[in-house]
């Protein structure tokens, strides 16, 4: 079993990040479940991460304007 190396600096942010990830997965049509998601293809997992980055950039750009 592999151990995750991702660290969230603010422990309270974990729930918010999980919610954000689920929302992004829903937007791109990926069947993401709580816990291990070994059934996902690399393309599906990448699309979730890409959607998260896209939303973070949009949010930043809206705040800077």
C-alpha positions as CSV (number, residue, x, y, z in Angstrom):
1,X,0.0,0.0,0.0
2,X,1.4,3.4,-1.0
3,X,1.6,6.3,1.4
4,X,0.4,9.7,0.2
5,X,3.2,12.3,0.2
6,X,0.8,15.2,-0.2
7,X,0.7,17.4,2.8
8,X,-1.9,20.0,3.6
9,X,-0.3,22.8,5.7
10,X,-3.6,23.7,7.4
11,X,-5.2,20.5,8.7
12,X,-8.6,22.3,8.8
13,X,-8.4,22.8,5.0
14,X,-8.5,19.0,4.3
15,X,-12.4,18.9,4.2
16,X,-12.6,22.0,2.0
17,X,-10.0,20.5,-0.4
18,X,-11.9,17.2,-0.6
19,X,-15.2,19.0,-1.3
20,X,-13.4,21.1,-4.0
21,X,-12.0,17.9,-5.6
22,X,-15.5,16.3,-5.6
23,X,-17.0,19.4,-7.2
24,X,-14.3,19.5,-9.9
25,X,-14.8,15.7,-10.6
26,X,-18.5,16.2,-10.9
27,X,-18.0,19.1,-13.4
28,X,-15.9,17.0,-15.7
29,X,-18.0,13.9,-15.3
30,X,-15.6,11.7,-13.4
31,X,-17.0,9.2,-10.9
32,X,-14.9,10.1,-7.9
33,X,-15.6,8.4,-4.6
34,X,-14.4,9.0,-1.0
35,X,-11.1,7.2,-0.3
36,X,-9.1,5.2,-2.8
37,X,-10.0,5.7,-6.5
38,X,-7.8,3.1,-8.2
39,X,-10.4,2.5,-10.8
40,X,-9.7,5.9,-12.4
41,X,-7.7,6.2,-15.6
42,X,-4.8,8.6,-15.7
43,X,-6.8,10.8,-18.1
44,X,-9.7,10.9,-15.6
45,X,-7.5,11.7,-12.7
46,X,-5.7,14.4,-14.7
47,X,-8.9,16.0,-15.8
48,X,-10.0,16.4,-12.2
49,X,-6.6,18.0,-11.3
50,X,-6.8,20.2,-14.4
51,X,-10.3,21.4,-13.5
52,X,-9.2,22.2,-10.0
53,X,-6.2,24.3,-11.3
54,X,-8.5,26.0,-13.9
55,X,-10.9,27.0,-11.1
56,X,-8.2,28.3,-8.8
57,X,-6.7,30.4,-11.6
58,X,-10.2,31.8,-12.5
59,X,-10.8,32.6,-8.8
60,X,-7.4,34.4,-8.5
61,X,-8.0,36.4,-11.7
62,X,-11.4,37.5,-10.4
63,X,-9.9,38.7,-7.2
64,X,-7.1,40.6,-8.9
65,X,-9.4,42.6,-11.2
